[in-house]
Amino acid sequence: MSMDIEGLKRFIGSSLTGSEWFDVTQEMIDAFAKVTGDEQWIHVDVERSHRESPFGAPVAHGLLILSLIPKLTSEEAPPWFQGSVGINYGADRVRFISPVKAGSRIRAVQTLKSVEPYGPGARMTSLVVVEVEGGEKPACSAEMIGLIYP
């Protein structure tokens, strides 16, 4: 059984209003640093970060923020994903625009950009923008590519 690609295309350009706000804690940053081995002081040394970092506080790893996109975008299944199974296919045009300080709150807004047939399913690309509460610029922007199967 294949998916109704033309039906899915009607959602191109549709945006979701944004996920719930999500707390990025120092504990989360420390755990990510330990797992990845990226224990650079701007992430894990709280005192030094407050003293010497250009950001005035510890900041989350950009890859931590990128890795949170599936969690942030799965809180409310978009209409183009209803009744489907999805897997991550990759990301394009990833940009880390502004830092996420420990203790900040983030959320994601996604917009469907394209739908193409892929086997019995579809390959879908969405622009995901991760916002920082109270921030002037987003933390991250990425074109997330997923494979969706009926």
Short mmCIF file of the C-alpha atoms (twelve columns), coordinates in Angstrom:
data_MODEL
# 
_entry.id   MODEL 
# 
loop_
_atom_site.group_PDB 
_atom_site.id 
_atom_site.type_symbol 
_atom_site.label_atom_id 
_atom_site.label_alt_id 
_atom_site.label_comp_id 
_atom_site.label_asym_id 
_atom_site.label_seq_id 
_atom_site.Cartn_x 
_atom_site.Cartn_y 
_atom_site.Cartn_z 
_atom_site.pdbx_PDB_model_num 
ATOM 1   C CA . MET A 1   0.000  0.000  0.000  1 
ATOM 2   C CA . SER A 2   1.419  3.388  -0.919 1 
ATOM 3   C CA . MET A 3   0.698  6.774  0.573  1 
ATOM 4   C CA . ASP A 4   -1.488 9.456  -0.971 1 
ATOM 5   C CA . ILE A 5   1.400  11.752 -1.991 1 
ATOM 6   C CA . GLU A 6   -0.880 14.298 -3.675 1 
ATOM 7   C CA . GLY A 7   -3.013 14.436 -0.536 1 
ATOM 8   C CA . LEU A 8   0.077  15.024 1.594  1 
ATOM 9   C CA . LYS A 9   1.238  17.812 -0.707 1 
ATOM 10  C CA . ARG A 10  -1.730 19.946 0.382  1 
ATOM 11  C CA . PHE A 11  0.109  20.441 3.690  1 
ATOM 12  C CA . ILE A 12  3.206  22.006 2.056  1 
ATOM 13  C CA . GLY A 13  3.680  25.427 3.594  1 
ATOM 14  C CA . SER A 14  1.686  24.454 6.697  1 
ATOM 15  C CA . SER A 15  3.286  25.389 9.987  1 
ATOM 16  C CA . LEU A 16  2.654  24.235 13.500 1 
ATOM 17  C CA . THR A 17  2.417  26.959 16.111 1 
ATOM 18  C CA . GLY A 18  5.252  25.537 18.158 1 
ATOM 19  C CA . SER A 19  5.899  22.896 20.748 1 
ATOM 20  C CA . GLU A 20  5.589  23.462 24.463 1 
ATOM 21  C CA . TRP A 21  8.532  25.304 25.984 1 
ATOM 22  C CA . PHE A 22  11.274 22.896 27.079 1 
ATOM 23  C CA . ASP A 23  13.894 23.562 29.784 1 
ATOM 24  C CA . VAL A 24  17.541 23.117 28.815 1 
ATOM 25  C CA . THR A 25  19.255 22.437 32.127 1 
ATOM 26  C CA . GLN A 26  22.897 22.372 33.139 1 
ATOM 27  C CA . GLU A 27  22.411 18.732 34.136 1 
ATOM 28  C CA . MET A 28  21.276 17.925 30.587 1 
ATOM 29  C CA . ILE A 29  24.269 19.782 29.116 1 
ATOM 30  C CA . ASP A 30  26.644 17.931 31.474 1 
ATOM 31  C CA . ALA A 31  25.129 14.543 30.537 1 
ATOM 32  C CA . PHE A 32  25.413 15.323 26.811 1 
ATOM 33  C CA . ALA A 33  29.040 16.399 27.309 1 
ATOM 34  C CA . LYS A 34  29.854 13.173 29.105 1 
ATOM 35  C CA . VAL A 35  28.175 10.959 26.477 1 
ATOM 36  C CA . THR A 36  29.786 12.738 23.510 1 
ATOM 37  C CA . GLY A 37  33.153 13.502 25.094 1 
ATOM 38  C CA . ASP A 38  32.729 17.202 24.259 1 
ATOM 39  C CA . GLU A 39  33.453 18.617 27.688 1 
ATOM 40  C CA . GLN A 40  34.689 22.009 26.537 1 
ATOM 41  C CA . TRP A 41  34.581 24.471 29.415 1 
ATOM 42  C CA . ILE A 42  31.986 26.767 27.771 1 
ATOM 43  C CA . HIS A 43  29.505 23.930 28.296 1 
ATOM 44  C CA . VAL A 44  30.449 22.363 31.638 1 
ATOM 45  C CA . ASP A 45  32.494 24.795 33.749 1 
ATOM 46  C CA . VAL A 46  29.796 27.002 35.244 1 
ATOM 47  C CA . GLU A 47  32.082 29.352 37.179 1 
ATOM 48  C CA . ARG A 48  34.558 29.848 34.344 1 
ATOM 49  C CA . SER A 49  31.723 30.349 31.836 1 
ATOM 50  C CA . HIS A 50  30.259 33.119 33.959 1 
ATOM 51  C CA . ARG A 51  33.707 34.740 34.178 1 
ATOM 52  C CA . GLU A 52  35.238 34.193 30.742 1 
ATOM 53  C CA . SER A 53  32.657 33.087 28.194 1 
ATOM 54  C CA . PRO A 54  31.441 35.671 25.683 1 
ATOM 55  C CA . PHE A 55  27.940 34.373 26.526 1 
ATOM 56  C CA . GLY A 56  28.210 35.038 30.287 1 
ATOM 57  C CA . ALA A 57  26.987 31.552 31.179 1 
ATOM 58  C CA . PRO A 58  27.411 27.925 30.123 1 
ATOM 59  C CA . VAL A 59  25.812 27.155 26.765 1 
ATOM 60  C CA . ALA A 60  24.310 23.990 25.341 1 
ATOM 61  C CA . HIS A 61  26.097 22.161 22.575 1 
ATOM 62  C CA . GLY A 62  24.626 22.945 19.173 1 
ATOM 63  C CA . LEU A 63  24.343 19.220 18.530 1 
ATOM 64  C CA . LEU A 64  22.355 18.825 21.757 1 
ATOM 65  C CA . ILE A 65  19.838 21.361 20.478 1 
ATOM 66  C CA . LEU A 66  19.713 19.602 17.094 1 
ATOM 67  C CA . SER A 67  19.187 16.244 18.827 1 
ATOM 68  C CA . LEU A 68  16.185 17.647 20.714 1 
ATOM 69  C CA . ILE A 69  14.280 18.426 17.496 1 
ATOM 70  C CA . PRO A 70  12.569 15.004 17.305 1 
ATOM 71  C CA . LYS A 71  11.378 15.375 20.904 1 
ATOM 72  C CA . LEU A 72  10.159 18.919 20.339 1 
ATOM 73  C CA . THR A 73  8.399  18.158 17.061 1 
ATOM 74  C CA . SER A 74  6.754  14.936 18.242 1 
ATOM 75  C CA . GLU A 75  4.733  16.545 21.023 1 
ATOM 76  C CA . GLU A 76  1.859  17.202 18.633 1 
ATOM 77  C CA . ALA A 77  1.733  15.023 15.537 1 
ATOM 78  C CA . PRO A 78  1.398  17.254 12.480 1 
ATOM 79  C CA . PRO A 79  -1.527 16.501 10.163 1 
ATOM 80  C CA . TRP A 80  0.850  15.168 7.502  1 
ATOM 81  C CA . PHE A 81  2.146  12.555 9.949  1 
ATOM 82  C CA . GLN A 82  -1.173 11.186 11.288 1 
ATOM 83  C CA . GLY A 83  -1.424 7.408  11.124 1 
ATOM 84  C CA . SER A 84  2.144  6.978  9.900  1 
ATOM 85  C CA . VAL A 85  5.468  5.630  11.063 1 
ATOM 86  C CA . GLY A 86  8.439  7.934  10.602 1 
ATOM 87  C CA . ILE A 87  12.170 7.538  10.695 1 
ATOM 88  C CA . ASN A 88  14.923 10.111 10.553 1 
ATOM 89  C CA . TYR A 89  16.586 10.328 7.130  1 
ATOM 90  C CA . GLY A 90  18.884 13.284 7.780  1 
ATOM 91  C CA . ALA A 91  19.197 17.031 7.973  1 
ATOM 92  C CA . ASP A 92  20.251 19.741 5.556  1 
ATOM 93  C CA . ARG A 93  21.176 23.385 6.020  1 
ATOM 94  C CA . VAL A 94  21.719 23.117 9.776  1 
ATOM 95  C CA . ARG A 95  22.626 26.440 11.359 1 
ATOM 96  C CA . PHE A 96  23.313 27.276 14.995 1 
ATOM 97  C CA . ILE A 97  22.255 30.905 15.022 1 
ATOM 98  C CA . SER A 98  22.343 31.905 18.683 1 
ATOM 99  C CA . PRO A 99  23.533 30.189 21.856 1 
ATOM 100 C CA . VAL A 100 21.226 28.454 24.294 1 
ATOM 101 C CA . LYS A 101 22.329 29.288 27.812 1 
ATOM 102 C CA . ALA A 102 21.833 26.754 30.577 1 
ATOM 103 C CA . GLY A 103 18.451 27.410 32.151 1 
ATOM 104 C CA . SER A 104 16.897 28.689 28.906 1 
ATOM 105 C CA . ARG A 105 13.670 27.393 27.443 1 
ATOM 106 C CA . ILE A 106 13.332 26.373 23.807 1 
ATOM 107 C CA . ARG A 107 10.573 25.268 21.472 1 
ATOM 108 C CA . ALA A 108 10.351 24.180 17.842 1 
ATOM 109 C CA . VAL A 109 8.195  25.436 14.994 1 
ATOM 110 C CA . GLN A 110 8.098  23.294 11.862 1 
ATOM 111 C CA . THR A 111 6.873  23.969 8.353  1 
ATOM 112 C CA . LEU A 112 6.431  21.254 5.739  1 
ATOM 113 C CA . LYS A 113 8.539  22.101 2.664  1 
ATOM 114 C CA . SER A 114 8.287  19.107 0.350  1 
ATOM 115 C CA . VAL A 115 6.828  15.646 -0.144 1 
ATOM 116 C CA . GLU A 116 8.198  13.058 -2.581 1 
ATOM 117 C CA . PRO A 117 7.336  9.401  -3.151 1 
ATOM 118 C CA . TYR A 118 9.730  7.006  -1.444 1 
ATOM 119 C CA . GLY A 119 8.957  3.310  -1.814 1 
ATOM 120 C CA . PRO A 120 5.537  2.652  -0.287 1 
ATOM 121 C CA . GLY A 121 5.774  5.895  1.659  1 
ATOM 122 C CA . ALA A 122 7.099  9.399  1.310  1 
ATOM 123 C CA . ARG A 123 10.223 11.439 1.940  1 
ATOM 124 C CA . MET A 124 9.238  14.679 3.613  1 
ATOM 125 C CA . THR A 125 11.333 17.728 4.343  1 
ATOM 126 C CA . SER A 126 10.358 20.236 7.027  1 
ATOM 127 C CA . LEU A 127 12.013 23.469 8.046  1 
ATOM 128 C CA . VAL A 128 12.402 23.375 11.815 1 
ATOM 129 C CA . VAL A 129 13.261 26.528 13.719 1 
ATOM 130 C CA . VAL A 130 14.212 26.191 17.376 1 
ATOM 131 C CA . GLU A 131 13.340 29.361 19.272 1 
ATOM 132 C CA . VAL A 132 14.760 30.546 22.593 1 
ATOM 133 C CA . GLU A 133 12.191 32.059 24.915 1 
ATOM 134 C CA . GLY A 134 12.772 35.809 24.985 1 
ATOM 135 C CA . GLY A 135 15.515 35.574 22.364 1 
ATOM 136 C CA . GLU A 136 15.823 37.914 19.414 1 
ATOM 137 C CA . LYS A 137 17.091 35.180 17.085 1 
ATOM 138 C CA . PRO A 138 16.406 31.445 16.913 1 
ATOM 139 C CA . ALA A 139 18.897 29.012 18.372 1 
ATOM 140 C CA . CYS A 140 18.870 26.655 15.428 1 
ATOM 141 C CA . SER A 141 17.399 26.189 11.983 1 
ATOM 142 C CA . ALA A 142 17.463 22.908 10.069 1 
ATOM 143 C CA . GLU A 143 15.760 21.188 7.199  1 
ATOM 144 C CA . MET A 144 14.809 17.852 8.721  1 
ATOM 145 C CA . ILE A 145 14.186 14.970 6.320  1 
ATOM 146 C CA . GLY A 146 12.044 12.056 7.332  1 
ATOM 147 C CA . LEU A 147 10.758 8.887  5.726  1 
ATOM 148 C CA . ILE A 148 7.086  8.354  6.414  1 
ATOM 149 C CA . TYR A 149 5.442  4.964  5.935  1 
ATOM 150 C CA . PRO A 150 1.736  4.102  6.079  1 
# 
